[in-house]
Amino acid sequence: MLDIQNLSKTFNPGTVNEKKALSSLSLHLDEGDFVTIVGSNGAGKSTLFNAIAGSFYADEGSISLAGKDITFMPEHERSRCIGRLFQDPLRGTAPSMTIEENLALAYLRAAHGNPFSRISKKDKEFFAEQLKQLDMGLEDRMKNPVGLLSGGQRQALTLLMATLKRPKLLLLDEHTAALDPKTAAKVMELTDRIVREGQLTTLMITHNMRDAIQYGNRLIMLHDGHVILDIAGEEKEKLTVPDLLEQFTNCLLYTSDA
């Protein structure tokens, strides 16, 4: 579903602020893979997501999604087949618009490529059914402005908006980090259910080692813009937080020695 080959990106090249954020990074995801991503600050995690989403073009390398080369596809075109959630719950929704209007924009853009089309009564019923599954009572507040919702409710709504029409790829950029522990756990449970039931190909950045181990079928670790650890299957199932921290330390020592 996703194939990245030798992706490189350097910011401020030739200056004292030069930063090589991605270094010949290659990554392959099969359809339905749920991959968690860990790594220290500056490892290249968000830069990788920005490159995939089209926020900027990489200096070198290629990105293919579902067999189509999207390396130089504009960001707005990629957004029709790539869903994305950010750490800030306020980034994914329009606060002055109602819940129904936010859902309509997301649905029409993904389904028809035109967010200014009309929605039908059947569409509205579909929105209510989907909201009900969040178990937050939002199906009874569809005419309310999104700005009245809590951070957790807005993040859950953003998750729903990103997956109303099955995306080819879902990017979760520390999407529970700004929430309180109880709300974060609920949003994470919703995420896991939606990803599993929809068999969505997903990349999730997290600093929570327990979440990185508990969720998904594969875990990768980034350092200095490339993958230094890739764990899947039975090895991941048996992984513990101390094991992961030890492997992280060992990988850092190995790369520094090299």
N, C-alpha and C positions, 0 to 999 in steps of 0.2 A: 504493500500500500504506500509506503514512504521509502524512498531510496535517496540517500545523501552521499555524494562522492567528493572527497577531498575539498571540503568547504573551508575557506579561509576568509578572514575579515580583520583588517587593521584600521584602527581609528587614529586620526591625526598623524598620518605617515610623514616621516621626515622632520618631525618636530620633537621638542623635548617631552611632549605629552604623548608620544607614540605608544599605542597599546595594541598588541596583537591579541584579539579577543577569541578568534577561532583559528586553529592551526591544522590544516589538512584533515578536518574531521570527517569521518565516514560513518554512516549509520543506516541500518536497514530494518524496517518494521514490516512484519506480515500483517495481513488484514486481521483486525480483532486484537492485536497486541495492546496491552495496557502496561506502559513502561514508566516507572518512576525514576526521576533524575535527582541525584544529590551531588553536592560539591561545595567547596568553600566560596565565599564572596569573590567575585572576579574570575570565576572558573570558566565563564562563557555560557552559562545556562540561559539567561534571558536573551543574550545575543543570538544564540541558536534559534530561539523562538521567533525573534524579530526577523531573522533571515528566512525562516520557513514561512512566516506570515506575510513577508514582503514589505516590512517596514523600511528596509533598505536592501540593496543588492549586494551580494557577496563579491569579494575581489576575485576569487577563484572558486572553481568547483561547480557542481550541479545539484539540483533538487528536482526529484520526480515524485509526483503524487498520483497514485492509481494508474501508473504507466504513462502519464503525461508530464512533459518537461515544463516546470513552472518557474525555472530559475529567473526568468526576466518577465514573468507575468505581473501586472500591476497589483498592488495590495487590495484594491477594492474588488477585483475579480477573484482573487484568492479567498476573500472573506465569504463568498457564496458557498464554498465547499470546506472551509476551515473555520471551526468554532474556537473561540478563545476567551478565557477568563483571566482576569488580572488579580493581583493582591488586593487592590483597592476596590471595595464593593461598589463605589460610586461610579466607576469607569464604564460599567457595562450597560447602564440604563440611562434614559432621559428622565430626570426627576419631575419636570413639569408636565409630562405626559402621563396618561393613565396606564395601569397595568395592561389593560386590553390593547391600548395603542402601541405600547412597547412590544408586546407579543406580535401584533399585526405587522409592525415594521420588520421584525426579525423573520417572521414566517414568509412574508411576501418577497423579501429580498432573496432568501434562500430558495424558495419554491419557483419564483418567476423572474428573479433578477430585477424586479421593479417594485420598490417599497411604496410606490404611490398608486398601486392598483387598489381594487376594492376587496374587502373581505365580506364573506357571506354569513348568514345566520348559522350555517353548519360550521364554518370556521370558528365562530365565537363559542359554539358548543364544544368544539374540539379544545379550544383554549381552556375552558372551564374544567373539562375532564383532566387535562394535563396538570392544571394548577391543583386540583384536588389531590393528586398523587403526592404533592409536596407535604401534605398534612399540616399546612400552616393557615388554613382558612382564607387563603387569597382568592379562591374561586368566588367568594361572596363580596370581594372588594375590587372587582375588575374595573369599576369606574373611578376608583380612588387614584390620585397622583402617586407615582412611585416614590416621590420625595418624602412621603409620610411613612414609608416602611423602614424597618430596622436594617442594619447592615447585613445580618444573616438572611433576612427575607429578600433583600435586594440581590444578594449573591446567589441564593437559590433560584430566584427569578431569572437572573442572567444565565445560570446553568441551563434552565429550561429553554430560554431563548436561543441558546447556542446549539441546542439539540432537537428543537421542534421538527426540523427537517434533518434527517440523519446526515451529519457532516462526514466527509471522507476522513477528516482528521480533527481531533479535539485537543487543544493545547490548554493546559491548566498551569498557570504561572503563580504558584504559591497562593492559590485562591482561598485558602482558609486561614492564612497567617494573620490577618487583621481582625479575626473574629475571636470572641471569648471561647474558652475551651469547650463549653457545652454546645454552643452554636456551631463551632468548628467541627465537632464530632458529628452533629446532625447533618451538616452540609456534606461532610465526607461520606457518610452513609448513603445519602441521596446520590452523590456522585458515583459511588461504587455500583449502586443498583442500576442507575441509568446507563452506565458504561457496559455493565454485564448484560443487561436485558437488550440493549441495542447493539451489542457486540461492536462497540465503537473503538476504532484505532485511536489510542490516546497516549499523549506524553504529559506527565505531571511532574513539575518541579516542586520539591518540598525540602524544608530544613528539618522536618520532623522524621527522625530515623525510624521510629516505630511505624508511621504511616508508609514510609518508603518500603518497609519490609512487609507490612500487612497487606497492602493493596497492590494489585497488578500481578502479572506473570513474569515480569522481568525488571531488573534494576540496573541502571548504569550510573557511573560516577564520572564527572568531568573534572579536569584539572588543566589549567593553562590552555584552555581551548581545544582539548581533545579528550577522547574517552580513555580512561585508565583502568576501568573495571566494568565488566559486563556479566551479570549473574542472572540465571534463569532456571526454570524448572525445579527439580528436587533440591538443587543447591540453594535456591532462594527460599524455598519453603522451610528449610532447616536453619536459615540464617537468623542470628540474634543481633541485637544492637551492639553488644561488645565485639562480636565477630566482625561486624561491618566497620566499626571504628578501628579495629586492629588492621583490617585489610586496607582501609583508607590510609592509615599511617604507613604501612608497608609499601603501598603504591607510591606515596609521596617520597619515601626514602629511596625507592628504586629509581624514580624519575629524576630526583635531584642528583643521584650518583651517576646516572647516564649522561 
